[in-house]
Amino acid sequence: MISDPRSVLTPLACERAGHCVAIFGDDGEQHLRRLVGFFGLSLNFVIFSFFMWLRSSGGYDANDVAPQGVGDEDHPAVHKSDGVDALFAVGFASGSGASDALARPSVFRHDRPRPTGDDMKLYDGGRAPNPRRVRIFLAEKGIEVPLETLDLGALEHKTEAFAAINPLQRVPVLELDDGAIITESIAICRYFEGLRPEPPLFGRGALEAALVEMWNRRVELNLYAEVSAVFRHLHPAMRSMEEQIPAWGEANKPRALDFLALLDRELKDRLFIVSDHFTVADITGLVSVDFMKPAKIDVPESFVNLHRWHAQVSARPSARA
Ligand SMILES: N[C@@H](CCC(=O)N[C@@H](CS)C(=O)NCC(=O)O)C(=O)O
C-alpha cells in the first residue's frame, strides 16, 4: 500500500529539480517540493473522503465480513475490526491482507433472516447449571440481557427451530442483534468480559489470567463433568434426554468427591478458587457444587474450607441469578 504519494514522487521530483531551477529560479527545487507535498496531502484527503462516503452510504458490500449498519456500535469487537479490514480489502490493500479479510469465515448466519434492532437475547434453561453460569456472570458485571427460557424438561431445545440456532441443541446460547450466535458458557462470558472489562472476572494480568483458565478447566473437567454424569445417568428426570448407564453415574460419585477434597485443601490459603479475587472459576465451582444437590451427592462436613468458600460465594447477590 502506498501511504504517502510523496514517497514515490519525491525522488522523481528531485531528479527534475535541476531543470526547475531554470523555470523557478534558484528556489526551484523548494517550490517543487512544496507543490508535491501539497499534491500528496490533497490526494490522501480525496481518497479518505471517498471511502468514508462509500462506507456511510453502504456502497460497499462487505456482507461476508460484516453486515452493514445494524449493531456496529453495539459490538465493536466483531464489527469494527472487520469493517476496517473490509475497507482495506476493497479499497486499498493489494497484499495478502485483502484476501485474508475476505476469506475469513463469517460468524454471521446467512441461512435465516437476521433479526434487527435491539433484540440480543440469551437462550436460558431455567435451573440448568450452564445457563446459570452466564446469568451469574452477567449479574456480577451488572449487565441485563433479555432471556428466552426454554423448558428443557419439555425438550423445547430439541426442536428444529432451536437446532437452527444451535445444532448441538444445548443452552445457553447468546444471539446478538445482528444474528451472530455464541454458544458455550465460557465463550459467552468472554464476550461480555470484552464488552465490559470491569470487574475483571478472567484474571488480572498474565499470571492470574492463566490460573483462571487453569482452575476453570480443572473444575469443569474434574467436578462439573462428574456431577453432571451422576445426575444424567441416575436421575429419573433425565431419562428423556440421556441413554442412562447407572453404573457410569455411580462411578462418577467418588471422582467428584476426590476433586472436592483437592479444592478443599487449596481453599485453605486463599479466599477464592484462584486467588483472593472472585473470578469465573468461582462461578463454575459454585454451579458445580450446587448441582451436587439434585445429583444427590453430599458434600462432606469435613471439607471446612470448601464450606467457608461456598457460603461466601453463595452470599453474593449474583448467586441468586
Ligand atoms: N459446554 C456447554 C454445555 C451446555 C449444556 O450441556 N447445557 C445443558 C444445560 S446445563 C443442556 O442444554 N442440556 C440439554 C441436553 O442435554 O439435552 C456450555 O458450557 O455451555
PDBQT file of the ligand as one rigid body, heavy atoms in Angstrom, charges set to zero:
ROOT
HETATM    1  N1  LIG A 401     -20.348 -26.948  27.217  1.00  0.00    +0.000 N 
HETATM    2  C1  LIG A 401     -21.646 -26.312  27.211  1.00  0.00    +0.000 C 
HETATM    3  C2  LIG A 401     -22.640 -27.261  27.885  1.00  0.00    +0.000 C 
HETATM    4  C3  LIG A 401     -24.061 -26.833  27.639  1.00  0.00    +0.000 C 
HETATM    5  C4  LIG A 401     -25.023 -27.850  28.236  1.00  0.00    +0.000 C 
HETATM    6  O1  LIG A 401     -24.733 -29.058  28.348  1.00  0.00    +0.000 OA
HETATM    7  N2  LIG A 401     -26.185 -27.361  28.638  1.00  0.00    +0.000 N 
HETATM    8  C5  LIG A 401     -27.190 -28.238  29.190  1.00  0.00    +0.000 C 
HETATM    9  C6  LIG A 401     -27.931 -27.473  30.285  1.00  0.00    +0.000 C 
HETATM   10  S1  LIG A 401     -26.875 -27.226  31.676  1.00  0.00    +0.000 SA
HETATM   11  C7  LIG A 401     -28.180 -28.609  28.112  1.00  0.00    +0.000 C 
HETATM   12  O2  LIG A 401     -28.519 -27.806  27.290  1.00  0.00    +0.000 OA
HETATM   13  N3  LIG A 401     -28.640 -29.849  28.147  1.00  0.00    +0.000 N 
HETATM   14  C8  LIG A 401     -29.620 -30.316  27.222  1.00  0.00    +0.000 C 
HETATM   15  C9  LIG A 401     -29.440 -31.760  26.873  1.00  0.00    +0.000 C 
HETATM   16  O3  LIG A 401     -28.548 -32.398  27.406  1.00  0.00    +0.000 OA
HETATM   17  O4  LIG A 401     -30.188 -32.251  26.030  1.00  0.00    +0.000 OA
HETATM   18  C10 LIG A 401     -21.560 -24.960  27.908  1.00  0.00    +0.000 C 
HETATM   19  O5  LIG A 401     -20.560 -24.735  28.613  1.00  0.00    +0.000 OA
HETATM   20  O6  LIG A 401     -22.421 -24.106  27.740  1.00  0.00    +0.000 OA
ENDROOT
TORSDOF 0
